[in-house]
Amino acid sequence: MFTSLLVSSSPLPRLSIHLTGVAYQEAGAMTGAEDDIPLGERKTVTDFCYLLDKSKQLFNGLRDLPQYRHKQWQSYFVRTFDVYTKLWKFQQQHRQVLENRHGLKRWQIGEVASKIGQLYYHYYLRTSETSYLNEAFSFYSAIRQRSYYYQVNKDDRPELVVKKLRYYARYIVVCLLLNKMDLVKVLIKELSEEIEDYTQRFNTEDQLEWNLVLQEVAAFLEADPVVVLNNENTVVVISNRLQEGGMSPLEQGMVVGQLTLADALIIGNCNNQVKFSELTIDMFRILQALEREPVNLATTTSKHGTLEPSEKPAKRENPHKYLLYKPTFSQLFTFLSASFKELPVNSVLLVYLSATGVFPTGCLDFEGPYDFGGVLTNTNRDVVNGETGQKRNQAQKEMHCLHPGDLFPFTRKPLFVIVDSSNSTAYKNFTNLFGQPLVCLLSPTVYPQSMQGLFVTITLQTSNIPSSIVKL
């Protein structure tokens, strides 16, 4: 879940999900000899195979693209989505022929829908436009409602069941981001049953991995100890996203600045913190604080039983987000450099660091930007309480650490730094060398006695940060 992407000048098309009550049947092998297939139907199968192969090639190619430089990524993404658009509509129009002549299975249709959901989801990550998150949800929801993966439980093919389990995991992530907590609980229960059936039927080596997935998402739900009830004693899900008209009015005499938040690096590298997939609870909260509430696209049902958008979502400017889970120093520095290079004029770069503190060793006569420690970056060495097991000379600095001095070159442009760490004080004397706007917001290192033990898995900074970002 890395990288970021400019909003396209032409929004992605909204594919329709077939809602007609067609009774599907599992297709068997190709019926009849190949010579008996009419030329038109044979061409239909050939065209479908071409689109399917092309879509797989483009989808797999997305992994090889750099995770930054959004302009390069965007053109390739649009081409990929264009092929999937054609593939989805083609299988809708020729479903009967493909089932009879090509042996098209329902799980294969589900795989195409799942890939489209993934494309929408990753496009959301790169644009922060939550409308695309809704589109991903619509495809994932349709897969479940129409039981596209139902038959895989009857086949003796564990790889197909794994596809179903991965679909559930992706669906849960989307529901978490949309704050559909009641549905998440239902999906967790279904996923648990699927995993149990999977492990009983097949002697697999990934049983512990899937059980860990269940534990992670359960812990993610339980991470927030605060429950809000309305007047009817119904649980209210609190969203950290920006709402239209939800910002506090400016005080008298205050003037709106000319700077715009354009890029955001959200880094999570805390030891033993609640996470699901590659998203820690801190990253989850902060990324929503940089987004607007999803737009519920008004839809109408046509005579043909397909959903069509009544209006296109208005283009909304959002900061590009890079979500970096446990990055190495080189990875972090690469993304910082890319964001710095592409930062538009009159724009701000936000760097959010939620990471284990690295403390200095010994006392020095001179204290500079590399003498206070910093926050930990990823390393293969064992780490215990922020202390690395490998001893080093006291005069040497920790190399797997983001020191305050490492950020100095990026203060040549407006910079907003949020440090959420046990060693956040290392950044308290952050020097503004170039006279550009600079904000450094630090978490407390000591919690009030009344809150001891409350923020073991959620840092105090993250629980209060969304309103601070809006006001700043």
C-alpha positions in Angstrom: 0.0 0.0 0.0 2.6 2.5 -1.0 2.8 5.6 -3.1 0.6 8.4 -4.4 -1.0 9.6 -7.6 -2.4 12.8 -8.9 -6.1 12.9 -9.5 -6.7 12.2 -13.2 -8.2 15.0 -15.3 -10.8 12.4 -16.4 -12.1 10.4 -13.4 -12.0 6.6 -13.6 -15.2 5.1 -15.1 -17.7 3.7 -12.8 -18.3 0.1 -13.9 -21.8 -1.2 -13.4 -22.6 -4.4 -11.5 -25.1 -6.7 -13.2 -28.2 -6.9 -10.9 -30.5 -9.0 -13.0 -31.5 -12.2 -11.4 -29.9 -14.6 -13.9 -29.7 -18.2 -12.7 -26.0 -19.2 -13.2 -24.8 -22.7 -13.6 -21.3 -24.1 -13.3 -19.9 -24.5 -16.8 -18.3 -27.7 -17.6 -15.8 -28.5 -20.3 -16.2 -27.1 -23.7 -19.2 -28.7 -25.3 -18.9 -30.3 -28.7 -15.9 -30.5 -31.0 -14.1 -27.3 -31.8 -15.1 -27.5 -35.4 -18.7 -27.5 -34.4 -18.4 -24.1 -32.7 -19.9 -21.3 -34.8 -17.3 -18.8 -36.1 -18.9 -15.9 -34.2 -18.8 -17.8 -30.9 -15.3 -18.9 -31.5 -14.3 -15.3 -32.0 -16.0 -14.3 -28.8 -13.9 -16.9 -26.9 -10.7 -15.7 -28.6 -11.4 -12.1 -27.8 -12.2 -12.9 -24.2 -9.0 -14.8 -23.8 -7.0 -12.0 -25.3 -8.6 -9.4 -22.9 -8.1 -11.7 -19.9 -4.4 -12.3 -20.7 -3.8 -8.6 -21.4 -5.5 -7.6 -18.1 -3.3 -10.0 -16.2 -0.1 -8.8 -17.8 -1.0 -5.1 -17.1 -2.1 -5.9 -13.5 1.1 -7.8 -12.8 3.1 -5.0 -14.4 1.8 -2.5 -11.8 4.1 -4.2 -9.2 7.2 -3.4 -11.3 6.5 0.3 -11.5 8.3 2.7 -9.1 6.2 3.5 -6.1 6.7 7.2 -6.6 6.7 9.6 -9.6 2.9 9.6 -9.8 2.9 10.8 -13.5 4.6 7.7 -14.7 2.3 5.5 -12.6 -0.9 7.2 -13.6 -0.7 6.6 -17.4 0.0 2.9 -16.8 -2.8 2.6 -14.3 -5.3 4.2 -16.7 -4.4 1.7 -19.4 -4.8 -1.2 -17.0 -8.2 0.0 -15.9 -9.3 0.5 -19.5 -8.6 -3.1 -20.3 -10.4 -4.3 -17.2 -13.4 -2.1 -18.2 -13.6 -3.8 -21.6 -13.1 -7.3 -20.0 -15.9 -6.8 -17.4 -18.4 -5.5 -20.0 -17.4 -8.2 -22.5 -18.1 -11.0 -20.0 -21.4 -9.4 -19.1 -22.5 -9.2 -22.7 -21.3 -12.7 -23.7 -21.8 -14.6 -20.4 -23.8 -17.5 -21.9 -21.4 -18.2 -24.8 -18.4 -18.0 -22.5 -20.0 -20.5 -20.0 -21.0 -23.0 -22.7 -18.0 -22.7 -25.0 -15.1 -21.7 -22.8 -16.2 -23.2 -19.5 -16.2 -19.9 -17.6 -16.6 -20.5 -13.9 -18.2 -18.2 -11.4 -15.1 -17.9 -9.3 -13.3 -16.6 -12.5 -15.9 -13.9 -12.7 -15.3 -13.2 -9.0 -11.5 -12.9 -9.7 -12.1 -10.2 -12.4 -14.4 -8.3 -10.0 -11.9 -8.7 -7.2 -9.1 -7.3 -9.4 -11.2 -4.3 -10.3 -11.9 -3.7 -6.6 -8.2 -3.8 -6.0 -7.6 -1.3 -8.8 -10.2 1.1 -7.3 -8.7 0.6 -3.8 -5.1 1.4 -4.9 -6.3 4.4 -6.8 -7.9 5.6 -3.7 -4.7 5.2 -1.8 -2.9 7.3 -4.3 -5.4 10.1 -4.6 -7.0 10.1 -1.1 -10.3 10.3 -3.0 -12.7 8.2 -0.9 -15.2 8.0 -3.7 -13.0 5.4 -5.3 -13.0 3.5 -1.9 -16.8 3.3 -2.3 -16.3 1.9 -5.7 -14.0 -0.8 -4.4 -16.6 -1.6 -1.7 -19.3 -2.0 -4.3 -17.4 -4.7 -6.2 -16.3 -6.5 -3.1 -19.8 -6.4 -1.8 -21.2 -7.8 -5.1 -18.8 -10.7 -5.0 -20.1 -11.7 -1.5 -23.8 -11.1 -2.4 -23.6 -13.2 -5.5 -21.5 -15.9 -4.0 -19.0 -15.9 -6.8 -16.5 -17.9 -4.7 -19.1 -20.3 -3.3 -18.2 -23.3 -5.5 -14.5 -23.2 -4.6 -15.2 -24.9 -1.3 -16.5 -28.0 -3.2 -13.3 -28.3 -5.4 -10.2 -30.1 -4.2 -8.0 -27.1 -5.1 -6.6 -25.3 -2.1 -5.2 -22.5 -4.3 -8.8 -21.4 -5.1 -9.7 -21.3 -1.4 -6.7 -19.1 -0.8 -8.1 -16.7 -3.4 -11.3 -16.6 -1.4 -9.5 -15.9 1.8 -7.4 -13.1 0.3 -10.6 -11.6 -1.0 -12.1 -11.6 2.5 -9.0 -9.9 3.9 -9.1 -7.2 1.2 -12.8 -6.6 1.8 -12.2 -6.2 5.5 -9.5 -3.6 4.9 -11.9 -1.5 2.7 -14.7 -1.8 5.3 -12.4 -0.7 8.1 -11.4 2.4 6.0 -15.1 3.1 5.4 -15.8 2.6 9.2 -18.3 -0.1 8.5 -17.5 -1.8 11.8 -20.7 -3.9 12.0 -20.0 -5.4 8.6 -16.4 -6.0 9.6 -17.5 -8.1 12.5 -19.7 -10.2 10.2 -16.9 -10.7 7.7 -14.5 -11.7 10.5 -16.9 -14.4 11.5 -17.3 -15.7 7.9 -13.5 -15.5 7.4 -13.0 -17.5 10.6 -15.3 -20.2 9.4 -13.7 -20.3 6.0 -10.2 -20.6 7.5 -11.4 -23.4 9.8 -12.9 -25.3 6.8 -9.7 -24.7 4.8 -7.4 -26.0 7.4 -9.5 -29.1 8.1 -9.8 -30.1 4.4 -6.2 -29.4 3.4 -2.9 -30.1 5.2 -1.4 -26.7 4.6 1.6 -24.8 6.0 -0.1 -21.4 6.2 -2.7 -22.2 8.9 -0.8 -20.1 11.5 -0.5 -17.2 9.0 -4.3 -17.1 8.5 -5.0 -17.4 12.2 -2.6 -14.4 12.7 -4.7 -12.5 10.2 -7.8 -13.1 12.4 -6.0 -12.1 15.5 -4.7 -8.9 13.9 -8.1 -7.7 12.7 -9.8 -8.6 16.0 -7.2 -6.6 17.9 -7.6 -3.7 15.4 -11.3 -3.5 16.3 -10.6 -3.6 20.0 -7.9 -1.0 19.9 -10.1 2.0 20.5 -11.5 1.8 24.0 -13.9 4.7 23.5 -17.5 3.9 22.7 -19.9 6.8 21.8 -23.6 6.4 22.1 -26.4 8.7 20.8 -29.6 9.6 22.5 -31.1 6.2 21.5 -28.2 4.3 23.1 -26.9 3.2 19.6 -23.2 3.0 19.0 -22.0 5.9 16.9 -18.9 5.4 14.7 -16.7 8.4 14.9 -14.9 9.4 11.7 -11.7 11.4 11.7 -12.2 12.5 8.1 -12.9 16.1 7.1 -16.6 16.9 6.7 -18.2 19.7 4.6 -18.8 22.6 6.9 -17.3 20.7 9.8 -14.3 23.0 10.3 -14.3 25.5 13.1 -14.7 29.1 11.9 -11.5 31.3 12.0 -11.2 33.6 14.9 -11.6 37.3 14.3 -8.5 38.7 12.7 -7.1 35.4 11.4 -6.3 35.1 7.7 -6.3 31.9 5.6 -2.8 31.2 4.4 -1.6 30.6 0.9 -0.1 27.2 1.5 -1.7 23.9 0.6 -1.0 20.5 1.9 0.1 18.6 -1.2 2.1 15.5 -0.1 2.1 13.4 3.0 4.4 10.6 4.1 2.8 8.4 6.8 5.4 6.2 8.5 4.6 3.4 10.9 7.5 1.6 12.7 6.4 1.0 16.3 7.2 -2.2 18.0 4.3 -4.3 19.2 1.6 -2.0 17.9 -1.8 -3.1 16.7 -1.9 -3.4 12.9 -3.8 -5.1 10.1 -2.2 -5.9 6.8 0.5 -3.1 6.6 -1.6 -0.5 8.3 -1.0 0.3 12.0 -3.7 1.9 14.1 -1.8 5.2 14.1 -1.4 5.2 10.3 -5.1 4.3 10.0 -6.1 7.3 12.1 -3.8 9.9 10.5 -4.6 8.9 6.9 -8.3 9.5 7.5 -7.5 12.9 9.0 -6.1 13.9 5.6 -9.2 12.8 3.7 -12.7 14.0 3.1 -15.8 12.0 3.9 -16.8 9.6 1.0 -19.3 10.8 -1.5 -22.2 8.5 -1.8 -22.8 8.5 -5.5 -26.5 8.7 -6.3 -27.5 5.8 -8.5 -30.6 4.8 -10.4 -31.6 1.4 -11.6 -32.0 1.2 -15.3 -34.5 -0.9 -17.2 -31.7 -3.4 -17.9 -31.1 -3.9 -14.2 -27.6 -2.2 -14.1 -26.5 0.5 -11.8 -25.6 3.7 -13.6 -24.2 6.9 -11.9 -26.7 9.8 -12.1 -23.7 12.2 -11.7 -20.0 12.1 -11.7 -18.2 13.0 -8.4 -16.8 16.5 -8.4 -13.0 16.7 -8.4 -11.7 17.3 -4.9 -8.1 18.2 -4.3 -6.4 15.9 -1.8 -2.8 15.4 -0.7 -0.9 12.5 -2.2 -0.2 9.9 0.5 2.7 7.5 0.8 2.0 4.8 3.4 5.3 3.3 4.5 5.1 0.4 7.0 8.4 -0.3 8.6 10.6 1.3 5.8 14.3 1.1 5.8 16.2 4.4 6.0 17.0 4.2 2.3 13.3 3.6 1.4 12.2 6.5 3.6 14.8 8.8 2.2 13.9 7.9 -1.3 10.2 8.7 -0.8 11.1 11.9 1.0 13.3 13.0 -1.9 10.6 12.1 -4.5 8.0 14.1 -2.6 10.4 17.0 -2.1 11.2 17.1 -5.8 7.6 17.0 -7.0 6.2 19.4 -4.4 4.3 22.1 -6.2 4.8 25.8 -5.5 3.1 27.2 -2.4 2.6 23.6 -1.0 3.5 21.8 2.2 5.0 18.4 2.7 3.7 16.5 5.8 5.9 13.9 7.4 4.2 11.8 10.1 6.5 9.6 12.1 5.0 6.9 14.4 8.1 4.9 15.4 10.1 3.5 18.3 12.5 6.0 19.8 16.3 5.6 19.4 18.1 7.3 22.3 21.6 8.7 22.3 24.4 6.8 24.0 26.7 8.7 26.5 27.2 12.4 27.0 29.0 14.6 24.5 30.5 18.1 24.9 28.7 19.3 21.8 25.1 18.4 21.0 24.1 18.7 17.4 21.3 17.4 15.2 22.7 13.9 15.3 23.3 13.7 19.0 19.8 13.4 20.4 18.8 10.2 18.7 15.6 10.0 16.7 13.2 7.4 15.5 13.9 3.9 14.4 13.9 2.8 10.8 13.6 -0.9 9.7 16.6 -3.2 10.2 17.0 -7.0 10.2 18.8 -6.8 13.6 16.8 -7.6 16.8 15.4 -4.6 18.6 14.4 -4.6 22.2 12.8 -1.5 23.7 14.4 0.7 21.0 17.9 -0.6 21.8 19.7 -2.6 19.1 21.5 -5.7 20.2 24.7 -4.8 18.3 27.1 -2.7 20.3 28.6 0.4 18.7 31.2 3.0 19.7 29.6 5.9 21.7 31.0 8.3 19.2 29.2 6.6 16.3 25.6 7.3 15.6 22.8 4.8 15.0 22.7 4.2 11.3 19.1 2.7 11.3 17.6 5.9 12.7 16.0 9.0 11.3 17.8 11.8 13.1 16.5 15.4 13.2 19.5 16.4 11.0 18.3 14.0 8.3 15.3 16.2 7.7 17.3 19.5 7.5 17.7 19.4 3.7 13.9 19.2 3.2 13.3 22.4 5.2 14.2 24.3 2.0 10.5 24.0 1.3 7.5 24.3 3.7 7.5 21.3 6.0 5.1 20.0 8.6 6.6 17.3 10.9 4.6 15.2 13.4 6.7 13.0 15.6 4.8 10.3 17.6 7.5 8.5 19.5 9.0 7.8 22.9 11.9 10.0 21.8 9.9 12.8 20.2 11.9 15.3 22.3 14.9 14.7 20.0 13.1 17.0 17.5 12.3 19.8 19.9 15.2 21.9 18.8 14.5 21.5 15.1 16.4 24.2 13.4 14.8 26.3 10.6 17.9 26.9 8.5 16.3 28.3 5.3 13.5 30.6 6.6 10.7 28.5 5.1 7.5 27.8 7.0 8.2 24.9 9.5 5.9 23.2 12.0 7.1 20.4 14.3 4.4 18.8 16.4 5.7 16.4 19.1 3.9 13.8 21.2 4.3 13.7 24.9 6.9 11.2 26.3 5.2 10.9 29.7 1.5 10.1 30.0 -0.7 11.5 32.8 -1.1 9.0 35.7 -4.8 8.7 34.9 -4.0 7.4 31.4 -1.3 4.9 32.3 -1.9 1.7 30.5 -4.6 3.2 28.3 -2.4 4.0 25.3 -0.3 0.8 25.1 -1.4 0.1 21.6 -2.6 3.6 20.6 -0.3 6.6 21.1 -1.6 9.6 22.8 -0.6 11.8 19.9 -2.7 10.0 17.3 -5.9 10.0 19.4 -5.8 13.8 19.4 -4.1 14.7 16.1 -6.9 15.0 13.6 -8.4 18.2 15.0 -5.0 19.7 15.2 -4.2 19.1 11.5 -7.5 20.7 10.5 -6.9 23.7 12.6 -3.3 24.1 11.5 
